[in-house]
């Protein structure tokens, strides 16, 4: 199915590629932290511009165009987050670095599902993020929660989720549909290797009353 665009997607892609080429040269661990911080700021300018364009297109109901801009805006944010992860690692903020990486993976998955063009490059990028996870962080244990959702609403139309036609994870007029859960009856929590949510991880281990951070292996001082 070919989508019709009112804006020129080639121009958008050209600009995006320029921005990304520059950012990717900086998103290497050995590059100076001050250059990486500067690049984070530069990307913000580009992201803000795209956000304005997306909202303008949405008010004109140019849905395909607004969705396309969402993808580029989100991709720029992911690269910006990758830089933030590198800065966090250098600043010894390991838990923050982990959370940023997990968010990048989730957001990139969303873009890949909604991207209207061939997405091989994005799949490679997802692999790069996976490689970060496997080489920079220890093998982690996660929790998975099972339960019964009692109340949730659709982020697009605010109706009860399931009572409208919107589907979570899909784009509608430049906005991502999410299922916002407001009430859940928790039934079980189990330890798993492949969780739905990698933020939900084991933070520390405890042996003989001594707590050890799962990421840094530092002893956690529990005296307060
Ligand atoms: Zn809805």
Boltz pocket constraint, residues with backbone or C-beta under 6 A from the ligand:
constraints:
  - pocket:
      binder: B
      contacts: [[A, 154], [A, 155], [A, 156], [A, 157], [A, 158], [A, 159], [A, 164], [A, 165], [A, 166]]
      max_distance: 6.0
